[in-house]
Amino acid sequence: LDHYCSSMNAMLTSRLISASARRSALLAPRCLSTASAVAPPPPSQSPLKTFHSKYGTWFPVAAIGGAVALSKELIILNEEILVLFTFSATVYGLYSQFGGMVGKFLDERSAKIGTELESVLNESVSATQKQIDSAKTLLTVQEDIDAIFRQQEDLMNRYTKAIPNVLQSELNSQISARLSMVAEKERALVQSMQQTLASAAVETVRNQVKSGDHKKILMGAIKSLENGDSGSGEDPVRDQFVEYFSKFKQKVAAKTGKDHVLTSEDKKEWQEALNDLLRRDSNLKDLKIETPNTIKL
């Protein structure tokens, strides 16, 4: 139906254009005569020229050809020919009478269809443009999100790079503090051992002096004081201290590098020292430190 309407519309349009052209050609002298007051009136046309201008040359040629064909019996007027002629004449008559109306209707219909189609296309274009704008908005939002993620990633990278340095610094501080504490404990322990050793030496020498010849020891000390560093006086007290420390050194050398069994008192002191250490540093609570049975100097 659409193809038929398109074909009819094209045919009617061409017919209307040719008719309008002929009408314009016929009305042109009339318009010129109306516009110009001094122009002479157009000459009257004969009926033959009027018929020729209206139907052209094809109608008389067709009439003459049909008459010749009938006279020569090339065409026999039977029912089929009459029906075809009647149908053609009817179609031509209807077309000549109502062709303009049909063409106008088809033109209006095609214009309406074109308007509706243009409206639908405009709405489709508008919807497509809205979708494009929405997609652009989403792309803009996505770009903003990507920028935020890149900033967060850069921040996390810098933070991740800084964390080991911070941890290393804290670890170094803790190690330094603990080493300082250990060094302080060692100094206190050495000082305590020195005091204990000196007290034991003094006590030993005192006992030896009490049990020995007091006069001989006293005279030796006085002589040593009189001579000072220049003399070679004998000092029995100094000799006793030297003898005590030499024996102590021999005992330490004999026990160095050997395993010694701890007594119950030694284990008790070890446990007390460990408890004090755990109270000072709570981070060591997770470490399992047991009291040893033996110790090596």
ZIZIZI-V543224 format. One record per backbone hydrogen bond with DSSP energy under -1.0 kcal/mol. CO is the residue of the C=O (numbers start at 1). NH is the residue of the N-H. If there is no record, write none. Layout:
co,nh
CO,NH
CO,NH
//
This chain:
co,nh
1,5
2,6
3,7
4,8
5,9
6,10
7,11
8,12
9,13
10,14
11,15
12,16
13,17
14,18
15,19
16,20
17,21
18,22
19,23
20,24
21,25
22,26
23,27
24,28
27,31
28,32
29,33
30,34
31,35
32,36
46,50
47,51
48,52
49,53
50,54
51,55
52,56
57,61
58,62
59,63
60,64
61,65
62,66
63,67
64,68
65,69
66,70
67,71
68,72
69,74
69,75
76,78
78,82
79,83
80,84
81,85
82,86
83,87
84,88
85,89
86,90
87,91
88,92
89,93
90,94
91,95
92,96
93,97
94,98
95,99
98,102
99,103
100,104
101,105
102,106
103,107
104,108
105,109
106,110
107,111
108,112
109,113
110,114
111,115
112,116
113,117
114,118
115,119
116,120
117,121
118,122
119,123
120,124
121,125
122,126
123,127
124,128
125,129
126,130
127,131
128,132
129,133
130,134
131,135
132,136
133,137
134,138
135,139
136,140
137,141
138,142
139,143
140,144
141,145
142,146
143,147
144,148
145,149
146,150
147,151
148,152
149,153
150,154
151,155
152,156
153,157
154,158
155,159
156,160
157,161
158,162
159,163
162,166
163,167
164,168
165,169
166,170
167,171
168,172
169,173
170,174
171,175
172,176
173,177
174,178
175,179
176,180
177,181
178,182
179,183
180,184
181,185
182,186
183,187
184,188
185,189
186,190
187,191
188,192
189,193
190,194
191,195
192,196
193,197
194,198
195,199
196,200
197,201
198,202
199,203
200,204
201,205
202,206
203,207
204,208
205,209
206,210
207,211
213,217
214,218
215,219
216,220
217,221
218,222
219,223
220,224
221,225
222,226
223,227
224,228
227,230
235,239
236,240
237,241
238,242
239,243
240,244
241,245
242,246
243,247
244,248
245,249
246,250
247,251
248,252
249,253
250,254
251,255
252,256
255,258
260,295
263,267
264,268
265,269
266,270
267,271
268,272
269,273
270,274
271,275
272,276
273,277
274,278
275,279
276,280
277,281
281,284
282,285
293,262
295,260
//
